[in-house]
Amino acid sequence: MNTKSFKRYEYLVYSCLILVAIILGLLGGGRNWDTVFSVLLNLSSELLSVGLLFFIMRLTIDKALAHQSEKIAVVLCYGSERIELPVELRRAEFTRAEILGRVGMIPMKDKGKRFSIKHFNTPDFLRAINTVAESEAEGSILSIPCDEEEFSQFDLPKN
């Protein structure tokens, strides 16, 4: 859920609360002050409860949105040499397909050829993706081990 849809949802909740307050006020009648007082007391406690729940929900959603926006670096490693993918991935888009797509965007020394990294076909790769995606740590890094041939197929300066 992005912040625009959350704002729209927030306005909807406030509108519903106002509508409920008006309806409950009208249902209270006016014949007996005890009835009016009872309706107002119930209404205020309901609004307080809904407001508190909405505030807690908003904090939770804000935290989840911030967590999904955190950046994750993907690094190809061979010994002490490293190639970091040019653009970090947001946690929300951190999937196997997205990683393979980003690696596929790295220029190759042999033009028109597709990259080949054996590690992508292992269960360890999928476990590493899940571990990093579920991690609470900021600045997470996914390291992809390569052999010399796999590492040297890319046409980028090494870090």
Secondary structure by P-SEA (a helix, b strand, c coil): ccaaaaaaaaaaaaaaaaaaaaaaaaacccccaaaaaaaaaaaaaaaaaaaaaaaaaaaaaaaaaaaaabbbbbbbbccccccccccccccccccaaaaaaaaaacccccccbbbbbcccccaaaaaaaaaaaaccccbbbbbbbbccccccccccccc
